[in-house]
């Protein structure tokens, strides 16, 4: 049984993902710690953050498409 997603639910998810993307980008922009051990941990985390960023952007693309389809249906 598939659940129909409402426009409001999509917009809420979109805002959550935008916040996530913003936080990840902020983390990237903060640069590396001067401590080498901390840098090693940060670099490991950056790989994970990069994948999370890619997933969030892919989800945002899907949400944008769904919202466009909803707009077309409601305008016809």
N, CA, C and O atoms as a Maestro MAE file, in Angstrom:
{
 s_m_m2io_version
 :::
 2.0.0
}

f_m_ct {
 s_m_title
 :::
 protein
 m_atom[304] {
  # First column is atom index #
  i_m_mmod_type
  r_m_x_coord
  r_m_y_coord
  r_m_z_coord
  i_m_residue_number
  s_m_chain_name
  s_m_pdb_residue_name
  s_m_pdb_atom_name
  i_m_atomic_number
  :::
  1 25 0.845 -1.175 0.000 1 A "UNK " " N  " 7
  2 3 0.000 0.000 0.000 1 A "UNK " " CA " 6
  3 2 0.893 1.241 0.000 1 A "UNK " " C  " 6
  4 15 1.661 1.457 0.938 1 A "UNK " " O  " 8
  5 25 0.791 2.057 -1.054 2 A "UNK " " N  " 7
  6 3 1.646 3.233 -1.121 2 A "UNK " " CA " 6
  7 2 0.912 4.452 -0.583 2 A "UNK " " C  " 6
  8 15 -0.280 4.647 -0.822 2 A "UNK " " O  " 8
  9 25 1.647 5.247 0.136 3 A "UNK " " N  " 7
  10 3 1.089 6.450 0.743 3 A "UNK " " CA " 6
  11 2 1.289 7.618 -0.214 3 A "UNK " " C  " 6
  12 15 2.373 7.799 -0.768 3 A "UNK " " O  " 8
  13 25 0.253 8.393 -0.400 4 A "UNK " " N  " 7
  14 3 0.363 9.584 -1.222 4 A "UNK " " CA " 6
  15 2 1.009 10.689 -0.393 4 A "UNK " " C  " 6
  16 15 0.569 11.003 0.714 4 A "UNK " " O  " 8
  17 25 2.048 11.258 -0.951 5 A "UNK " " N  " 7
  18 3 2.770 12.316 -0.250 5 A "UNK " " CA " 6
  19 2 2.161 13.656 -0.637 5 A "UNK " " C  " 6
  20 15 1.937 13.934 -1.816 5 A "UNK " " O  " 8
  21 25 1.900 14.474 0.361 6 A "UNK " " N  " 7
  22 3 1.307 15.783 0.106 6 A "UNK " " CA " 6
  23 2 2.392 16.806 -0.227 6 A "UNK " " C  " 6
  24 15 3.577 16.598 0.033 6 A "UNK " " O  " 8
  25 25 1.951 17.889 -0.797 7 A "UNK " " N  " 7
  26 3 2.860 18.987 -1.136 7 A "UNK " " CA " 6
  27 2 3.542 19.515 0.126 7 A "UNK " " C  " 6
  28 15 4.742 19.789 0.123 7 A "UNK " " O  " 8
  29 25 2.765 19.657 1.208 8 A "UNK " " N  " 7
  30 3 3.338 20.153 2.466 8 A "UNK " " CA " 6
  31 2 4.423 19.222 2.998 8 A "UNK " " C  " 6
  32 15 5.440 19.682 3.517 8 A "UNK " " O  " 8
  33 25 4.205 17.911 2.868 9 A "UNK " " N  " 7
  34 3 5.218 16.951 3.313 9 A "UNK " " CA " 6
  35 2 6.487 17.079 2.474 9 A "UNK " " C  " 6
  36 15 7.598 17.007 2.998 9 A "UNK " " O  " 8
  37 25 6.310 17.266 1.179 10 A "UNK " " N  " 7
  38 3 7.472 17.448 0.304 10 A "UNK " " CA " 6
  39 2 8.225 18.726 0.657 10 A "UNK " " C  " 6
  40 15 9.455 18.739 0.697 10 A "UNK " " O  " 8
  41 25 7.486 19.792 0.911 11 A "UNK " " N  " 7
  42 3 8.129 21.059 1.263 11 A "UNK " " CA " 6
  43 2 8.869 20.955 2.595 11 A "UNK " " C  " 6
  44 15 9.956 21.512 2.751 11 A "UNK " " O  " 8
  45 25 8.280 20.245 3.548 12 A "UNK " " N  " 7
  46 3 8.941 20.043 4.837 12 A "UNK " " CA " 6
  47 2 10.239 19.274 4.647 12 A "UNK " " C  " 6
  48 15 11.276 19.652 5.191 12 A "UNK " " O  " 8
  49 25 10.182 18.198 3.877 13 A "UNK " " N  " 7
  50 3 11.375 17.391 3.602 13 A "UNK " " CA " 6
  51 2 12.419 18.216 2.855 13 A "UNK " " C  " 6
  52 15 13.615 18.111 3.125 13 A "UNK " " O  " 8
  53 25 11.957 19.032 1.920 14 A "UNK " " N  " 7
  54 3 12.860 19.886 1.156 14 A "UNK " " CA " 6
  55 2 13.614 20.837 2.096 14 A "UNK " " C  " 6
  56 15 14.828 21.003 1.973 14 A "UNK " " O  " 8
  57 25 12.896 21.453 3.024 15 A "UNK " " N  " 7
  58 3 13.538 22.376 3.972 15 A "UNK " " CA " 6
  59 2 14.543 21.643 4.869 15 A "UNK " " C  " 6
  60 15 15.617 22.170 5.158 15 A "UNK " " O  " 8
  61 25 14.196 20.435 5.305 16 A "UNK " " N  " 7
  62 3 15.117 19.637 6.121 16 A "UNK " " CA " 6
  63 2 16.393 19.328 5.346 16 A "UNK " " C  " 6
  64 15 17.495 19.422 5.886 16 A "UNK " " O  " 8
  65 25 16.236 18.962 4.089 17 A "UNK " " N  " 7
  66 3 17.400 18.631 3.265 17 A "UNK " " CA " 6
  67 2 18.252 19.862 2.984 17 A "UNK " " C  " 6
  68 15 19.480 19.778 2.974 17 A "UNK " " O  " 8
  69 25 17.616 20.991 2.757 18 A "UNK " " N  " 7
  70 3 18.367 22.231 2.533 18 A "UNK " " CA " 6
  71 2 19.176 22.578 3.776 18 A "UNK " " C  " 6
  72 15 20.333 22.985 3.672 18 A "UNK " " O  " 8
  73 25 18.572 22.419 4.953 19 A "UNK " " N  " 7
  74 3 19.297 22.657 6.204 19 A "UNK " " CA " 6
  75 2 20.486 21.707 6.332 19 A "UNK " " C  " 6
  76 15 21.567 22.111 6.759 19 A "UNK " " O  " 8
  77 25 20.281 20.443 5.961 20 A "UNK " " N  " 7
  78 3 21.357 19.445 6.032 20 A "UNK " " CA " 6
  79 2 22.491 19.815 5.085 20 A "UNK " " C  " 6
  80 15 23.661 19.770 5.465 20 A "UNK " " O  " 8
  81 25 22.149 20.181 3.857 21 A "UNK " " N  " 7
  82 3 23.164 20.564 2.869 21 A "UNK " " CA " 6
  83 2 23.943 21.785 3.363 21 A "UNK " " C  " 6
  84 15 25.166 21.837 3.236 21 A "UNK " " O  " 8
  85 25 23.240 22.754 3.919 22 A "UNK " " N  " 7
  86 3 23.886 23.959 4.437 22 A "UNK " " CA " 6
  87 2 24.864 23.614 5.557 22 A "UNK " " C  " 6
  88 15 25.977 24.139 5.594 22 A "UNK " " O  " 8
  89 25 24.455 22.737 6.467 23 A "UNK " " N  " 7
  90 3 25.322 22.337 7.580 23 A "UNK " " CA " 6
  91 2 26.562 21.601 7.078 23 A "UNK " " C  " 6
  92 15 27.664 21.823 7.579 23 A "UNK " " O  " 8
  93 25 26.382 20.735 6.100 24 A "UNK " " N  " 7
  94 3 27.520 19.989 5.555 24 A "UNK " " CA " 6
  95 2 28.489 20.945 4.865 24 A "UNK " " C  " 6
  96 15 29.701 20.842 5.051 24 A "UNK " " O  " 8
  97 25 27.965 21.864 4.079 25 A "UNK " " N  " 7
  98 3 28.834 22.828 3.394 25 A "UNK " " CA " 6
  99 2 29.581 23.696 4.399 25 A "UNK " " C  " 6
  100 15 30.751 24.020 4.197 25 A "UNK " " O  " 8
  101 25 28.905 24.070 5.478 26 A "UNK " " N  " 7
  102 3 29.537 24.872 6.521 26 A "UNK " " CA " 6
  103 2 30.697 24.086 7.153 26 A "UNK " " C  " 6
  104 15 31.753 24.645 7.451 26 A "UNK " " O  " 8
  105 25 30.477 22.789 7.349 27 A "UNK " " N  " 7
  106 3 31.523 21.940 7.916 27 A "UNK " " CA " 6
  107 2 32.727 21.871 6.974 27 A "UNK " " C  " 6
  108 15 33.871 21.938 7.425 27 A "UNK " " O  " 8
  109 25 32.476 21.738 5.672 28 A "UNK " " N  " 7
  110 3 33.567 21.719 4.693 28 A "UNK " " CA " 6
  111 2 34.339 23.039 4.705 28 A "UNK " " C  " 6
  112 15 35.567 23.055 4.617 28 A "UNK " " O  " 8
  113 25 33.604 24.136 4.815 29 A "UNK " " N  " 7
  114 3 34.227 25.457 4.756 29 A "UNK " " CA " 6
  115 2 35.039 25.786 6.003 29 A "UNK " " C  " 6
  116 15 35.879 26.686 5.973 29 A "UNK " " O  " 8
  117 25 34.799 25.069 7.095 30 A "UNK " " N  " 7
  118 3 35.502 25.377 8.340 30 A "UNK " " CA " 6
  119 2 36.979 24.995 8.285 30 A "UNK " " C  " 6
  120 15 37.767 25.435 9.122 30 A "UNK " " O  " 8
  121 25 37.350 24.188 7.312 31 A "UNK " " N  " 7
  122 3 38.757 23.832 7.143 31 A "UNK " " CA " 6
  123 2 39.216 22.763 8.110 31 A "UNK " " C  " 6
  124 15 38.441 22.238 8.909 31 A "UNK " " O  " 8
  125 25 40.497 22.457 8.016 32 A "UNK " " N  " 7
  126 3 41.077 21.393 8.833 32 A "UNK " " CA " 6
  127 2 41.680 21.947 10.121 32 A "UNK " " C  " 6
  128 15 42.180 23.071 10.165 32 A "UNK " " O  " 8
  129 25 41.616 21.138 11.148 33 A "UNK " " N  " 7
  130 3 42.200 21.445 12.450 33 A "UNK " " CA " 6
  131 2 43.726 21.418 12.317 33 A "UNK " " C  " 6
  132 15 44.255 20.646 11.518 33 A "UNK " " O  " 8
  133 25 44.443 22.246 13.085 34 A "UNK " " N  " 7
  134 3 45.910 22.212 13.028 34 A "UNK " " CA " 6
  135 2 46.508 20.887 13.530 34 A "UNK " " C  " 6
  136 15 47.600 20.502 13.113 34 A "UNK " " O  " 8
  137 25 45.796 20.197 14.418 35 A "UNK " " N  " 7
  138 3 46.277 18.934 14.977 35 A "UNK " " CA " 6
  139 2 46.171 17.825 13.929 35 A "UNK " " C  " 6
  140 15 45.105 17.614 13.351 35 A "UNK " " O  " 8
  141 25 47.273 17.119 13.686 36 A "UNK " " N  " 7
  142 3 47.307 16.094 12.641 36 A "UNK " " CA " 6
  143 2 46.361 14.933 12.918 36 A "UNK " " C  " 6
  144 15 45.732 14.420 11.992 36 A "UNK " " O  " 8
  145 25 46.249 14.511 14.171 37 A "UNK " " N  " 7
  146 3 45.328 13.418 14.492 37 A "UNK " " CA " 6
  147 2 43.881 13.838 14.228 37 A "UNK " " C  " 6
  148 15 43.077 13.065 13.708 37 A "UNK " " O  " 8
  149 25 43.578 15.062 14.594 38 A "UNK " " N  " 7
  150 3 42.228 15.581 14.353 38 A "UNK " " CA " 6
  151 2 41.972 15.706 12.850 38 A "UNK " " C  " 6
  152 15 40.863 15.449 12.381 38 A "UNK " " O  " 8
  153 25 42.993 16.097 12.105 39 A "UNK " " N  " 7
  154 3 42.861 16.191 10.650 39 A "UNK " " CA " 6
  155 2 42.522 14.833 10.041 39 A "UNK " " C  " 6
  156 15 41.695 14.744 9.134 39 A "UNK " " O  " 8
  157 25 43.160 13.783 10.539 40 A "UNK " " N  " 7
  158 3 42.893 12.435 10.021 40 A "UNK " " CA " 6
  159 2 41.427 12.070 10.231 40 A "UNK " " C  " 6
  160 15 40.784 11.520 9.338 40 A "UNK " " O  " 8
  161 25 40.908 12.377 11.407 41 A "UNK " " N  " 7
  162 3 39.490 12.112 11.686 41 A "UNK " " CA " 6
  163 2 38.582 12.959 10.798 41 A "UNK " " C  " 6
  164 15 37.579 12.476 10.273 41 A "UNK " " O  " 8
  165 25 38.949 14.219 10.641 42 A "UNK " " N  " 7
  166 3 38.142 15.101 9.802 42 A "UNK " " CA " 6
  167 2 38.093 14.597 8.365 42 A "UNK " " C  " 6
  168 15 37.038 14.623 7.730 42 A "UNK " " O  " 8
  169 25 39.231 14.139 7.853 43 A "UNK " " N  " 7
  170 3 39.266 13.656 6.473 43 A "UNK " " CA " 6
  171 2 38.405 12.412 6.298 43 A "UNK " " C  " 6
  172 15 37.758 12.244 5.264 43 A "UNK " " O  " 8
  173 25 38.394 11.538 7.306 44 A "UNK " " N  " 7
  174 3 37.505 10.379 7.254 44 A "UNK " " CA " 6
  175 2 36.049 10.837 7.259 44 A "UNK " " C  " 6
  176 15 35.220 10.320 6.510 44 A "UNK " " O  " 8
  177 25 35.754 11.803 8.107 45 A "UNK " " N  " 7
  178 3 34.388 12.327 8.186 45 A "UNK " " CA " 6
  179 2 33.988 13.035 6.896 45 A "UNK " " C  " 6
  180 15 32.826 12.977 6.493 45 A "UNK " " O  " 8
  181 25 34.934 13.698 6.250 46 A "UNK " " N  " 7
  182 3 34.624 14.411 5.014 46 A "UNK " " CA " 6
  183 2 34.141 13.460 3.929 46 A "UNK " " C  " 6
  184 15 33.265 13.812 3.139 46 A "UNK " " O  " 8
  185 25 34.707 12.256 3.887 47 A "UNK " " N  " 7
  186 3 34.251 11.277 2.895 47 A "UNK " " CA " 6
  187 2 32.788 10.914 3.139 47 A "UNK " " C  " 6
  188 15 31.996 10.814 2.203 47 A "UNK " " O  " 8
  189 25 32.448 10.721 4.397 48 A "UNK " " N  " 7
  190 3 31.060 10.407 4.754 48 A "UNK " " CA " 6
  191 2 30.164 11.603 4.454 48 A "UNK " " C  " 6
  192 15 29.078 11.450 3.894 48 A "UNK " " O  " 8
  193 25 30.624 12.786 4.828 49 A "UNK " " N  " 7
  194 3 29.833 13.990 4.572 49 A "UNK " " CA " 6
  195 2 29.609 14.206 3.078 49 A "UNK " " C  " 6
  196 15 28.535 14.641 2.663 49 A "UNK " " O  " 8
  197 25 30.621 13.901 2.278 50 A "UNK " " N  " 7
  198 3 30.486 14.050 0.825 50 A "UNK " " CA " 6
  199 2 29.382 13.146 0.293 50 A "UNK " " C  " 6
  200 15 28.578 13.562 -0.542 50 A "UNK " " O  " 8
  201 25 29.345 11.902 0.781 51 A "UNK " " N  " 7
  202 3 28.285 10.979 0.351 51 A "UNK " " CA " 6
  203 2 26.914 11.464 0.821 51 A "UNK " " C  " 6
  204 15 25.935 11.385 0.079 51 A "UNK " " O  " 8
  205 25 26.849 11.963 2.049 52 A "UNK " " N  " 7
  206 3 25.578 12.494 2.559 52 A "UNK " " CA " 6
  207 2 25.121 13.697 1.738 52 A "UNK " " C  " 6
  208 15 23.932 13.859 1.461 52 A "UNK " " O  " 8
  209 25 26.071 14.530 1.356 53 A "UNK " " N  " 7
  210 3 25.759 15.696 0.532 53 A "UNK " " CA " 6
  211 2 25.212 15.267 -0.828 53 A "UNK " " C  " 6
  212 15 24.234 15.833 -1.316 53 A "UNK " " O  " 8
  213 25 25.840 14.276 -1.431 54 A "UNK " " N  " 7
  214 3 25.373 13.771 -2.725 54 A "UNK " " CA " 6
  215 2 23.968 13.185 -2.612 54 A "UNK " " C  " 6
  216 15 23.123 13.415 -3.477 54 A "UNK " " O  " 8
  217 25 23.722 12.428 -1.541 55 A "UNK " " N  " 7
  218 3 22.394 11.837 -1.340 55 A "UNK " " CA " 6
  219 2 21.340 12.916 -1.122 55 A "UNK " " C  " 6
  220 15 20.242 12.839 -1.674 55 A "UNK " " O  " 8
  221 25 21.674 13.916 -0.321 56 A "UNK " " N  " 7
  222 3 20.728 14.994 -0.049 56 A "UNK " " CA " 6
  223 2 20.403 15.750 -1.331 56 A "UNK " " C  " 6
  224 15 19.244 16.082 -1.581 56 A "UNK " " O  " 8
  225 25 21.417 16.020 -2.139 57 A "UNK " " N  " 7
  226 3 21.181 16.726 -3.402 57 A "UNK " " CA " 6
  227 2 20.335 15.893 -4.359 57 A "UNK " " C  " 6
  228 15 19.486 16.431 -5.068 57 A "UNK " " O  " 8
  229 25 20.564 14.585 -4.380 58 A "UNK " " N  " 7
  230 3 19.759 13.703 -5.229 58 A "UNK " " CA " 6
  231 2 18.302 13.703 -4.759 58 A "UNK " " C  " 6
  232 15 17.381 13.740 -5.575 58 A "UNK " " O  " 8
  233 25 18.100 13.661 -3.444 59 A "UNK " " N  " 7
  234 3 16.737 13.711 -2.905 59 A "UNK " " CA " 6
  235 2 16.067 15.041 -3.228 59 A "UNK " " C  " 6
  236 15 14.882 15.085 -3.559 59 A "UNK " " O  " 8
  237 25 16.832 16.120 -3.130 60 A "UNK " " N  " 7
  238 3 16.278 17.436 -3.467 60 A "UNK " " CA " 6
  239 2 15.846 17.490 -4.928 60 A "UNK " " C  " 6
  240 15 14.806 18.065 -5.250 60 A "UNK " " O  " 8
  241 25 16.639 16.896 -5.808 61 A "UNK " " N  " 7
  242 3 16.266 16.847 -7.225 61 A "UNK " " CA " 6
  243 2 14.948 16.104 -7.416 61 A "UNK " " C  " 6
  244 15 14.087 16.544 -8.177 61 A "UNK " " O  " 8
  245 25 14.793 14.974 -6.722 62 A "UNK " " N  " 7
  246 3 13.554 14.195 -6.826 62 A "UNK " " CA " 6
  247 2 12.361 14.986 -6.296 62 A "UNK " " C  " 6
  248 15 11.281 14.970 -6.887 62 A "UNK " " O  " 8
  249 25 12.564 15.670 -5.186 63 A "UNK " " N  " 7
  250 3 11.483 16.471 -4.610 63 A "UNK " " CA " 6
  251 2 11.094 17.591 -5.562 63 A "UNK " " C  " 6
  252 15 9.909 17.863 -5.756 63 A "UNK " " O  " 8
  253 25 12.089 18.241 -6.157 64 A "UNK " " N  " 7
  254 3 11.799 19.305 -7.127 64 A "UNK " " CA " 6
  255 2 10.945 18.774 -8.273 64 A "UNK " " C  " 6
  256 15 9.989 19.423 -8.698 64 A "UNK " " O  " 8
  257 25 11.297 17.591 -8.770 65 A "UNK " " N  " 7
  258 3 10.521 16.981 -9.858 65 A "UNK " " CA " 6
  259 2 9.089 16.685 -9.418 65 A "UNK " " C  " 6
  260 15 8.141 16.946 -10.159 65 A "UNK " " O  " 8
  261 25 8.936 16.141 -8.213 66 A "UNK " " N  " 7
  262 3 7.597 15.839 -7.714 66 A "UNK " " CA " 6
  263 2 6.766 17.110 -7.552 66 A "UNK " " C  " 6
  264 15 5.579 17.130 -7.880 66 A "UNK " " O  " 8
  265 25 7.391 18.163 -7.047 67 A "UNK " " N  " 7
  266 3 6.671 19.425 -6.872 67 A "UNK " " CA " 6
  267 2 6.262 20.011 -8.225 67 A "UNK " " C  " 6
  268 15 5.168 20.559 -8.359 67 A "UNK " " O  " 8
  269 25 7.139 19.897 -9.225 68 A "UNK " " N  " 7
  270 3 6.801 20.379 -10.569 68 A "UNK " " CA " 6
  271 2 5.624 19.604 -11.145 68 A "UNK " " C  " 6
  272 15 4.720 20.190 -11.741 68 A "UNK " " O  " 8
  273 25 5.636 18.277 -10.965 69 A "UNK " " N  " 7
  274 3 4.527 17.455 -11.453 69 A "UNK " " CA " 6
  275 2 3.228 17.839 -10.764 69 A "UNK " " C  " 6
  276 15 2.182 17.933 -11.405 69 A "UNK " " O  " 8
  277 25 3.298 18.061 -9.455 70 A "UNK " " N  " 7
  278 3 2.104 18.467 -8.713 70 A "UNK " " CA " 6
  279 2 1.574 19.806 -9.219 70 A "UNK " " C  " 6
  280 15 0.363 20.001 -9.333 70 A "UNK " " O  " 8
  281 25 2.486 20.721 -9.520 71 A "UNK " " N  " 7
  282 3 2.076 22.031 -10.018 71 A "UNK " " CA " 6
  283 2 1.407 21.902 -11.380 71 A "UNK " " C  " 6
  284 15 0.414 22.577 -11.651 71 A "UNK " " O  " 8
  285 25 1.947 21.038 -12.239 72 A "UNK " " N  " 7
  286 3 1.346 20.830 -13.556 72 A "UNK " " CA " 6
  287 2 -0.054 20.243 -13.440 72 A "UNK " " C  " 6
  288 15 -0.973 20.662 -14.144 72 A "UNK " " O  " 8
  289 25 -0.209 19.275 -12.552 73 A "UNK " " N  " 7
  290 3 -1.511 18.630 -12.369 73 A "UNK " " CA " 6
  291 2 -2.529 19.624 -11.819 73 A "UNK " " C  " 6
  292 15 -3.680 19.643 -12.254 73 A "UNK " " O  " 8
  293 25 -2.110 20.441 -10.873 74 A "UNK " " N  " 7
  294 3 -3.056 21.383 -10.270 74 A "UNK " " CA " 6
  295 2 -3.403 22.533 -11.214 74 A "UNK " " C  " 6
  296 15 -4.448 23.166 -11.064 74 A "UNK " " O  " 8
  297 25 -2.527 22.805 -12.190 75 A "UNK " " N  " 7
  298 3 -2.791 23.880 -13.146 75 A "UNK " " CA " 6
  299 2 -3.574 23.408 -14.366 75 A "UNK " " C  " 6
  300 15 -4.000 24.229 -15.179 75 A "UNK " " O  " 8
  301 25 -3.768 22.106 -14.506 76 A "UNK " " N  " 7
  302 3 -4.479 21.620 -15.698 76 A "UNK " " CA " 6
  303 2 -5.932 21.345 -15.426 76 A "UNK " " C  " 6
  304 15 -6.661 20.932 -16.328 76 A "UNK " " O  " 8
  :::
 }
 m_bond[303] {
  # First column is bond index #
  i_m_from
  i_m_to
  i_m_order
  :::
  1 1 2 1
  2 2 3 1
  3 3 4 2
  4 3 5 1
  5 5 6 1
  6 6 7 1
  7 7 8 2
  8 7 9 1
  9 9 10 1
  10 10 11 1
  11 11 12 2
  12 11 13 1
  13 13 14 1
  14 14 15 1
  15 15 16 2
  16 15 17 1
  17 17 18 1
  18 18 19 1
  19 19 20 2
  20 19 21 1
  21 21 22 1
  22 22 23 1
  23 23 24 2
  24 23 25 1
  25 25 26 1
  26 26 27 1
  27 27 28 2
  28 27 29 1
  29 29 30 1
  30 30 31 1
  31 31 32 2
  32 31 33 1
  33 33 34 1
  34 34 35 1
  35 35 36 2
  36 35 37 1
  37 37 38 1
  38 38 39 1
  39 39 40 2
  40 39 41 1
  41 41 42 1
  42 42 43 1
  43 43 44 2
  44 43 45 1
  45 45 46 1
  46 46 47 1
  47 47 48 2
  48 47 49 1
  49 49 50 1
  50 50 51 1
  51 51 52 2
  52 51 53 1
  53 53 54 1
  54 54 55 1
  55 55 56 2
  56 55 57 1
  57 57 58 1
  58 58 59 1
  59 59 60 2
  60 59 61 1
  61 61 62 1
  62 62 63 1
  63 63 64 2
  64 63 65 1
  65 65 66 1
  66 66 67 1
  67 67 68 2
  68 67 69 1
  69 69 70 1
  70 70 71 1
  71 71 72 2
  72 71 73 1
  73 73 74 1
  74 74 75 1
  75 75 76 2
  76 75 77 1
  77 77 78 1
  78 78 79 1
  79 79 80 2
  80 79 81 1
  81 81 82 1
  82 82 83 1
  83 83 84 2
  84 83 85 1
  85 85 86 1
  86 86 87 1
  87 87 88 2
  88 87 89 1
  89 89 90 1
  90 90 91 1
  91 91 92 2
  92 91 93 1
  93 93 94 1
  94 94 95 1
  95 95 96 2
  96 95 97 1
  97 97 98 1
  98 98 99 1
  99 99 100 2
  100 99 101 1
  101 101 102 1
  102 102 103 1
  103 103 104 2
  104 103 105 1
  105 105 106 1
  106 106 107 1
  107 107 108 2
  108 107 109 1
  109 109 110 1
  110 110 111 1
  111 111 112 2
  112 111 113 1
  113 113 114 1
  114 114 115 1
  115 115 116 2
  116 115 117 1
  117 117 118 1
  118 118 119 1
  119 119 120 2
  120 119 121 1
  121 121 122 1
  122 122 123 1
  123 123 124 2
  124 123 125 1
  125 125 126 1
  126 126 127 1
  127 127 128 2
  128 127 129 1
  129 129 130 1
  130 130 131 1
  131 131 132 2
  132 131 133 1
  133 133 134 1
  134 134 135 1
  135 135 136 2
  136 135 137 1
  137 137 138 1
  138 138 139 1
  139 139 140 2
  140 139 141 1
  141 141 142 1
  142 142 143 1
  143 143 144 2
  144 143 145 1
  145 145 146 1
  146 146 147 1
  147 147 148 2
  148 147 149 1
  149 149 150 1
  150 150 151 1
  151 151 152 2
  152 151 153 1
  153 153 154 1
  154 154 155 1
  155 155 156 2
  156 155 157 1
  157 157 158 1
  158 158 159 1
  159 159 160 2
  160 159 161 1
  161 161 162 1
  162 162 163 1
  163 163 164 2
  164 163 165 1
  165 165 166 1
  166 166 167 1
  167 167 168 2
  168 167 169 1
  169 169 170 1
  170 170 171 1
  171 171 172 2
  172 171 173 1
  173 173 174 1
  174 174 175 1
  175 175 176 2
  176 175 177 1
  177 177 178 1
  178 178 179 1
  179 179 180 2
  180 179 181 1
  181 181 182 1
  182 182 183 1
  183 183 184 2
  184 183 185 1
  185 185 186 1
  186 186 187 1
  187 187 188 2
  188 187 189 1
  189 189 190 1
  190 190 191 1
  191 191 192 2
  192 191 193 1
  193 193 194 1
  194 194 195 1
  195 195 196 2
  196 195 197 1
  197 197 198 1
  198 198 199 1
  199 199 200 2
  200 199 201 1
  201 201 202 1
  202 202 203 1
  203 203 204 2
  204 203 205 1
  205 205 206 1
  206 206 207 1
  207 207 208 2
  208 207 209 1
  209 209 210 1
  210 210 211 1
  211 211 212 2
  212 211 213 1
  213 213 214 1
  214 214 215 1
  215 215 216 2
  216 215 217 1
  217 217 218 1
  218 218 219 1
  219 219 220 2
  220 219 221 1
  221 221 222 1
  222 222 223 1
  223 223 224 2
  224 223 225 1
  225 225 226 1
  226 226 227 1
  227 227 228 2
  228 227 229 1
  229 229 230 1
  230 230 231 1
  231 231 232 2
  232 231 233 1
  233 233 234 1
  234 234 235 1
  235 235 236 2
  236 235 237 1
  237 237 238 1
  238 238 239 1
  239 239 240 2
  240 239 241 1
  241 241 242 1
  242 242 243 1
  243 243 244 2
  244 243 245 1
  245 245 246 1
  246 246 247 1
  247 247 248 2
  248 247 249 1
  249 249 250 1
  250 250 251 1
  251 251 252 2
  252 251 253 1
  253 253 254 1
  254 254 255 1
  255 255 256 2
  256 255 257 1
  257 257 258 1
  258 258 259 1
  259 259 260 2
  260 259 261 1
  261 261 262 1
  262 262 263 1
  263 263 264 2
  264 263 265 1
  265 265 266 1
  266 266 267 1
  267 267 268 2
  268 267 269 1
  269 269 270 1
  270 270 271 1
  271 271 272 2
  272 271 273 1
  273 273 274 1
  274 274 275 1
  275 275 276 2
  276 275 277 1
  277 277 278 1
  278 278 279 1
  279 279 280 2
  280 279 281 1
  281 281 282 1
  282 282 283 1
  283 283 284 2
  284 283 285 1
  285 285 286 1
  286 286 287 1
  287 287 288 2
  288 287 289 1
  289 289 290 1
  290 290 291 1
  291 291 292 2
  292 291 293 1
  293 293 294 1
  294 294 295 1
  295 295 296 2
  296 295 297 1
  297 297 298 1
  298 298 299 1
  299 299 300 2
  300 299 301 1
  301 301 302 1
  302 302 303 1
  303 303 304 2
  :::
 }
}
